[in-house]
Amino acid sequence: MTKKGNKSFWHTLPGILTGIAGIIGAIATLWVALHSYGSVSPTPSPTLITITSPKEGDKVQGYSMVTGTIRGELLEGQYMRIISNIQSIPGAWWPQGGAIKPQNGFWNAEVWLGFDEIDAGKNFTIAVILVNEDDNKNLVKYGEEARITGKYDPISFPNNATIMDKVTVTRI
């Protein structure tokens, strides 16, 4: 014969039922959390930005219009910009105008690619980039200073920029 006081609570019927109820509760909580996550706070689809014109390998004038599409939304504090590079000077980038404001899934921006006689026949990369607030402020400052001084010196690629699309073109 065993004494009633020697039995552990978890070996009694109330203890076993309490344990089973705890496991069922944990499984139910996990199931609800996993299945309601998508409907409460869906993961945003990534923003897709493309350049539609000019096309890779096109021959373009020194002054050109770049057009494209955007699928998705820019996040708070994110700015869309155009930046160009003459391939004969790696690491030297020229910001092109201000932040781009897409409308109805489309966008456009002007670019100036080099100088007439000096850069004719040279290849340029045109990139559409996303920058954060700090990089955008630096690009705004660059544009303001360039307009005042008339000097459009190249810059390094912005610290936190992401290239969303790019094309290589030849300036005519």
N, C-alpha and C positions, 0 to 999 in steps of 0.2 A: 504494500500500500504506500502511496505517495501522499505527502502532505500538501494541502491546498496552497500554502504559503510559498512553496518551493517553485511553483510554476511561473515562468516569465509571462508578462502581459501579452506579448506577441505570440505566445503559444496557446492563448485562450481564444474562444470564438469571437468575443468582442475585439480582441487585438488583431486577429486575422481579417475581420471585416473592415476595421479601420485602415489597415494596410492596403487592402484592395481598393477601398474608396479613395485613398490618397493617390494611388497609381492611376486610377480612372480619371481623377481630377486633373492630374498633371498631363495625361495624354490629351484630354479634352481641351485644356488651355493651350497646349502646343498646336493642336489641330486648328483651333480658332485663329491663333496668331498667324500661322502660316497661310491659311486660306483667306483671311480678310486683309492681309497686307497689300495685295495687288489692287483691291478695290478701294482701299482707304487712301493710299499714297502711291500711285503708279510711278514707276521709274520713267523719267522723261526720255523720249527717243532722242538720239544724238542729233545735233544740228549738222546738216549736210549743206555745204556751200560749194558751188561749182562756178567756174569761169566758162561761159558759153561762147564768148567772142572777145579777143581773137582766139583762134584755134592754135594748138601746138604746131610750130613750124611756119606759121603765117608770116608774110612780109608786111610790115606796118609802117606808117608814117611816124615821124617824131612825136607828133601830138596824135593820140588815139583815144578812142572810147573803149573801156572794158565793160562788158556786161556779163551778168550771170544770174543764177537762181539760188534760192535758199529754201531749205526744207527744215522746219523746226523754228525755234525761237532763240534769239540771243538771250543769254542769262543776264541777270542784274549785274551791272559793273563790267560787262563784256562789250567790246567795241570791234567793229569790222573795219579793216583798213586795207589799202593797196600799198604795196611796197615793191620797188623794182631794183634789179641788180644788172649791171653790165658784166657779162661773164668774164671779160678780160681783167676785171678787178675783183677777185673773190673776196667776200666778206664786206664789201662796200654796198650799202643799201640806201636808196633814196625813197623817203616817204612821198606818197602821191596824194595830195589833197587832204581833206578832213575825214572824219568818221563817216562811214556809209550807212545810210538809213534805208534798209530794204522796204519795199512796198508790195504787198500782195504776192510775195514769193519771188520777186525780181529785184535786181539792183544794178546800178551802173556807176562808173567813176571815170574821170579823165586821167590820163597818164602823159607825162612828158618823158621821152626816152632819148637822152643824150643831146648832142649838138649835130647840126646838119652835116657838114663835111667831115668832121672828126669821127663821128660814130656811125656813119652810113655803112651798111654791110655787116655790122657787129650784132652779136646775139645778146638779147636781154631776157632775163627771167622776170615775169610779172607774177606776183604772188598775192593772193587774198589771204589775209591773216586775221586772227582774233587776238586781241590784246586785253589786258586787265586795266583797271583804273589808273594805276601808276604809269604804265607804259603809254597809255593814251594821253595822259597829262604831258609826258615828255615829248610825244609827237606833236601835240598842240603847241608847246613851247618852241619846238624846232621850226614849225611853220610860221609862227609869229616873228621869230628872229630872222628867218630867211627873207620874209617879206620886207622887213625893215632894212636889212643889210644888203639884200640882193644876192647873198651868197647861199647857195644850195649845196653845201658840202655833204658828203656821204656820212652815214652813221653805221654803227654796228647793228646787227640784227637785234631787235628788242628782246630783253631778258626773258620775258614770260610769254612771248608770242607763239602761236601755233599756226603753222601753214595749213590752210584748209584746202587750197587748190593752187596750182601754178601752171604756167605755160611758158615755153621758150619761143621767142619770136625773133625775127631779123629786122632790124631797122633799115628802111630804104632812104 
